[in-house]
Amino acid sequence: MPFHSVIQKALADEHRSLPLVAFELPNGKRAVLRPPTPADKDELFEVIDRNRERLSEWLPWPGFVKQPDDELFWITNARQGLAALGKVLEKRDIEKDLGEKPHDGQVQENSDLLVADGKGASRNDANGKITTNKKDAPPEPTMEMVLLVEGVAGLWHIAGSAGLVDIDFDKRIAFVGYWLDERFCGQKITQEAVRELTAVAFERLGMEHIDITAARGNAASQGVPTALARKHVLDFQRLDSVHDGEMLKGVFHHLLPFVATNKSVEKPKCSAREAHEDWRIWRRLNGDKPLPPEAGIAEP
C-alpha cells in the first residue's frame, strides 16, 4: 500500500489502533508510533507533568503545558503535519505514475518558520525548538507521533513521542526528535524507534540523510545515535565542522548534529555537511538575529 494511503488510514482511525510504525523491543514487548488524537491529551499531560523537571532541562515547551487542553495545540499541528506529508507523497506518486519528474520540494512557501508564543507545533526535536507555521502558510510536512509501549496484561501506555520533526525534500534530509518518560528509560526504546523512523525516511520518503541534533550537554539525547553507531546499526557520524546553537532560558547551547547517510544511494544529492548547513536551527528560530557572544564564533 502506498505510504500516503497508510498515513490517511491512520489519521482516520477512530479507535487509535492503526500505527504508522510498529516494532518489538529487546525485552520482547511491543511498541508503536501512531498519530496523536485529542483523546490522548489527558495521558500525555500526565506523562509530561510527571517528567516536567527533567524535560525542562533541555526543552522549552514543558512550562507551557499547564493543563491537558494545552496538548491539543500540538496534537492538532502534528496531525496537520502528517496530513501535509500524505499530500506531498500522493502528489509524488501521481507524478511518477504519469512519467513526470517527481516533485522535489515541499509545499510552496511552507518552510519559513517563526518562533511561536509558547506552544510549538514541532517540539519534539532533540534540541527542543518551538516552531509554528508562518501565518497563512500551509502546514509543513512532518511525522510527529505518540510513542506507546505494551505493558502488563496487554495494556498500552504512552511513553513519550518520536518522529520526523522536519523533512527537507530538496536536500533529502529528515530530522528526528524524541522525548521519553523516565519510567521507560534504559530499555533501548528510543534507539529502536530511531531505527524504525530511519527505515521509513530512507525507504518510504526517499531521504538520503537522517539527522539527530542534540545540545552539547545533553548526554542522553546524544547517546541514542552514538549507541546505534557503536552497534553498527546505523552509521551516525557527528558533524564537528557544523556550527549551530540555540538559546534556552537565557542560556546559549551549542548543538551537535549526528547524521546517518543512506548507503543504498550511490550518489547523494547533497553531502551530509551540505544538507545540514551552519546555524540552520538558529536561523529557523531567530531569522537574521545576530548570534550571541556566547556562541564564541564569528558567523561566516
Secondary structure, DSSP 8 states (H G I E B T S, - for coil): --HHHHHHHHHH-TTS---SEEEE-TTS-EEEEE---GGGHHHHHHHHHHTHHHHHTT-SSGGG--SGGGHHHHHHHHHHHHHHHHHHHHHHHHHHHTT-----S-STT---EEE-SS--SS--BTT---EEE-TT------EEEEEEEE-GGG-EEEEEEEEEEEEETTTTEEEEEEEE-GGGTTSSHHHHHHHHHHHIIIIIS--SEEEEEEETT-HHHHHHHHHHHHTTSS--EE-TT---EEEETTEEEEEEEEEEE-TT-SS-SS-HHHHS-TTHHHHHHHTT----GGG-S---
